[in-house]
Amino acid sequence: MTYSFNTDKSISIRDETEFQRFIGYELELFPEEGTAICALDIDAKYANRSGVVHGAIVTMLLDNACGASCSASVDPTGKQPFVTLSLTVNFIAPAICKRLVAKGKVVGGGKSTLFAEAELFDEKNQLIATATGPFKRAPQREARLDDA
């Protein structure tokens, strides 16, 4: 796992979980802004039967950008966990590209539940999808799947 604190006051998160290593996405958190970026280099393994990026990959990127922006907004280390309560995704254009970048931000909420939104763009800055949803602050867990 790699947590890097960068000179631009962002936090880079790489290889944090088995899932992140499996999919290959990258997270960049900006605690001062309460925003986050989730990016993925695309190849054919992410395609659906129609030859475009699968909707599950699109949704995962948006969800991670939203959740990470919640973490960034309340914790300067970006380690405070949040869980998705609900996520509404709007698919705007097919993703036939080499890279996708989701940009998330907190748009409201209180102490335990935040509302976040994200936009997903390809490398040509074409809007691919958007998402909104509530995210709940979660406790650090002692029992975890990766310990089983």
C-alpha positions as CSV (number, residue, x, y, z in Angstrom):
1,M,0.0,0.0,0.0
2,T,1.3,3.4,-0.9
3,Y,0.0,6.7,0.7
4,S,2.0,9.6,-0.7
5,F,1.7,13.2,0.4
6,N,2.5,15.3,-2.6
7,T,3.8,18.8,-2.9
8,D,0.5,20.0,-4.3
9,K,-1.1,19.1,-1.0
10,S,-2.7,16.0,-2.4
11,I,-2.6,12.4,-1.2
12,S,-1.9,9.6,-3.7
13,I,-3.3,6.2,-2.8
14,R,-2.0,3.2,-4.7
15,D,-2.4,-0.6,-3.9
16,E,-4.4,0.1,-0.8
17,T,-6.7,-2.9,-1.2
18,E,-6.8,-6.2,-3.2
19,F,-9.7,-4.7,-5.2
20,Q,-7.6,-1.6,-6.1
21,R,-4.7,-3.8,-7.2
22,F,-7.0,-6.1,-9.1
23,I,-8.8,-3.3,-11.0
24,G,-5.8,-1.0,-11.2
25,Y,-7.4,2.3,-10.4
26,E,-5.6,5.2,-8.7
27,L,-6.9,7.7,-6.1
28,E,-5.8,11.2,-5.6
29,L,-7.3,13.1,-2.6
30,F,-7.3,16.8,-2.1
31,P,-8.2,17.4,1.6
32,E,-8.0,21.2,1.5
33,E,-10.7,21.2,-1.3
34,G,-12.6,18.1,-0.1
35,T,-12.3,16.6,-3.5
36,A,-10.9,13.4,-5.0
37,I,-10.0,11.9,-8.4
38,C,-10.3,8.2,-9.3
39,A,-8.5,7.3,-12.5
40,L,-8.1,4.1,-14.6
41,D,-6.1,3.3,-17.7
42,I,-8.5,1.4,-20.0
43,D,-7.9,-1.6,-22.2
44,A,-10.1,-4.4,-23.6
45,K,-10.5,-6.3,-20.3
46,Y,-12.9,-3.6,-19.1
47,A,-15.2,-3.8,-22.2
48,N,-18.7,-5.2,-22.2
49,R,-20.3,-7.2,-25.0
50,S,-20.8,-4.0,-27.0
51,G,-17.1,-3.1,-27.0
52,V,-17.4,-0.1,-24.6
53,V,-16.3,0.2,-21.0
54,H,-18.7,-1.8,-18.8
55,G,-21.1,0.1,-16.7
56,A,-19.8,-1.5,-13.5
57,I,-16.4,0.0,-14.1
58,V,-18.0,3.4,-14.8
59,T,-20.0,3.1,-11.6
60,M,-17.0,1.9,-9.5
61,L,-14.9,4.9,-10.6
62,L,-17.7,7.4,-9.8
63,D,-18.4,5.7,-6.4
64,N,-14.7,5.8,-5.4
65,A,-14.4,9.4,-6.4
66,C,-17.5,10.3,-4.3
67,G,-16.4,8.3,-1.2
68,A,-12.8,9.5,-1.4
69,S,-14.0,13.1,-1.5
70,C,-16.0,12.5,1.7
71,S,-12.9,11.1,3.3
72,A,-10.8,14.0,2.1
73,S,-13.3,16.5,3.4
74,V,-13.2,15.3,7.0
75,D,-9.7,13.8,7.4
76,P,-6.5,15.5,6.3
77,T,-4.9,12.0,5.9
78,G,-7.9,10.8,3.8
79,K,-8.2,7.6,5.8
80,Q,-11.7,8.1,7.4
81,P,-13.9,5.4,5.8
82,F,-17.3,6.2,4.3
83,V,-19.8,3.8,2.9
84,T,-22.2,4.4,0.0
85,L,-25.8,4.5,1.1
86,S,-27.2,5.0,-2.4
87,L,-25.8,5.9,-5.7
88,T,-27.6,7.4,-8.7
89,V,-25.6,7.1,-12.0
90,N,-26.4,8.8,-15.2
91,F,-24.7,7.3,-18.3
92,I,-24.3,10.1,-20.8
93,A,-21.9,8.7,-23.5
94,P,-20.3,5.4,-24.3
95,A,-16.7,5.1,-23.0
96,I,-14.4,4.1,-25.9
97,C,-11.2,5.5,-24.6
98,K,-7.7,4.9,-23.2
99,R,-8.3,6.6,-19.7
100,L,-11.2,7.5,-17.5
101,V,-11.0,10.1,-14.7
102,A,-13.8,10.6,-12.1
103,K,-13.8,13.9,-10.2
104,G,-15.7,13.8,-7.0
105,K,-16.7,16.5,-4.5
106,V,-18.8,16.9,-1.4
107,V,-21.9,19.0,-1.9
108,G,-23.6,18.9,1.5
109,G,-24.5,16.9,4.5
110,G,-23.8,16.9,8.3
111,K,-21.6,15.1,10.8
112,S,-22.3,11.5,9.9
113,T,-23.8,11.6,6.4
114,L,-22.4,13.6,3.5
115,F,-23.7,14.1,0.0
116,A,-21.3,13.8,-2.9
117,E,-21.3,14.0,-6.7
118,A,-18.9,13.0,-9.4
119,E,-18.3,13.4,-13.1
120,L,-16.5,10.9,-15.3
121,F,-14.4,12.1,-18.3
122,D,-12.4,10.4,-20.9
123,E,-8.9,11.6,-22.0
124,K,-10.5,14.0,-24.5
125,N,-12.4,15.6,-21.6
126,Q,-15.8,14.2,-22.9
127,L,-18.3,13.7,-20.2
128,I,-19.1,10.0,-19.9
129,A,-21.3,9.7,-16.8
130,T,-22.3,11.5,-13.5
131,A,-23.3,10.2,-10.1
132,T,-24.8,11.6,-6.9
133,G,-25.4,10.0,-3.5
134,P,-25.3,10.0,0.3
135,F,-22.2,8.5,2.0
136,K,-22.1,7.6,5.7
137,R,-19.1,7.9,7.9
138,A,-18.1,4.4,9.0
139,P,-16.0,3.2,11.9
140,Q,-12.6,1.7,11.4
141,R,-13.3,-2.1,11.4
142,E,-11.3,-4.6,13.4
143,A,-12.8,-7.6,11.6
144,R,-12.3,-7.4,7.9
145,L,-12.7,-9.6,4.9
146,D,-9.0,-9.5,4.1
147,D,-8.3,-11.0,7.5
148,A,-10.6,-14.0,7.0
